[in-house]
């Protein structure tokens, strides 16, 4: 696989204030534009949408709670040195009779609020999905407090968009006449807007806190050994167990699920019922959770085409590798050095190998007894974009081996990843470990040496001027790699 030239890593600090129907939130990001990391995240459950069902207005006490949060966020953003601040309002402010008054009050606090239309909200959610899952092909579905947005995502672009008054705050009323009547009403709304039309049969990408809460419930029900919400895949058959669980479990039992917020636990039955209706109407075969949504979509939409085309996993791994490395980051050189050993692997695995190479020095500052554990944790639980759950496991396996972890200590991942791919990831790690020992963690020795498979032999070649790199510790790591590759080690002085 040919890897792209070193990507620009321009670092900036940006923030998005999202005024939703349930909460008012600020998220501050820092890092490369294509894969910024969250450095601050806070929300206030202002509940601006609660009053709409009563009199069509934002209640005074909810408005004041929201405005207090906005004043706080404005001060924080300024103190944090945020250079790019976007503030957007969605369904509650859009639909409220006094929404303009709320915007005017926020303007007095120094905020320039952009009121998103339903279509703009859907487009931003779709962009958010593409920012984290560039090859997404299906329908992004963003469930908020006041509305439900649908956006076609395919070929790296957002297509058709639509918004419907199906937010979680509206669902109890709509469901009051039973599930059959509810599904009929949802179908009627979608059909009136010509949805799904020719998009029927496509997978769904689920955006929003209520969908993430459902995913959290599914991870609890299935006892998944890797409880990561982002890109958690739900087959259509999972709906049956989710519906059954939301009917059977009490609010207290749902709230007791690790990481489950009380307000999300309360909406789980409604969210599950809506998802079941949507899957039936769209005939979706599967669903994927996307932790990136409207806020990330706003940042992604502001990027130029070249930056959008970058691989978010590689950009993020390169940034993190540079930040934590002992010396100048040389992960790409390492990836190229070990590449001849893995020439037959698919491109999807080659990018994971590149990410592992870029992260090959991130655990050096840990206690030596826990470096493999630190590497595993970074691979499994790092805030990576553009990687699915099997990819996380492969990344973690490579880093675990690269930092000297004993094979029996790697967490059992069951059937989450193919055994042959897992063995290959271990080989990546052992190759990276050899490269790190040979080079001392710097790039130049890699340019004076090479590694290749020659028949039944694993041949390490040292060019003239680099012969003295050979040593006992290098030979030991060469033997370990050769054994993993079922080869005989050989050192050749060129």
Secondary structure, DSSP 8 states (H G I E B T S, - for coil): ----------EEEEEEEEE-SS-EEEEEEEEEGGG-EEEEEEEE---TTTTHHHHSS--HHHHHHHHHHHHHHHHHHHHTT-SEEEEEE-HHHHH-TTHHHHHHHHHHTT--EEE--HHHHHHHHHHHHHHH-TT--EEEEEE-SS-EEEEEEETTEEEEEEEES--HHHHHHHTTT-HHHHHHHHHHHHHHTT-SGGGTT-EEEEESHHHHHHHHHHHHHHT-SS---TT-EEETTHHHHHHHHHHHS-HHHHHTSTT--HHHHHHHHHHHHHHHHHHHHHT-SEEEE-S--HHHHHHHHTS-HHHHTS-HHHHHHHHHHHHH-SSS--HHHHHHHHHGGGTTS-HHHHHHHHHHHHTTTTTTTS-GGGHHHHHHHHHHHS--SS--HHHHHHHHHHHHHHTT--GGGS---TTSS-HHHHHHHHHHHHHHHHHHHHHTTSSHHHHTEEEEEETTEEEEEE-TT-GGG--HHHHHHHHHHHHHTT-EEEEEE-
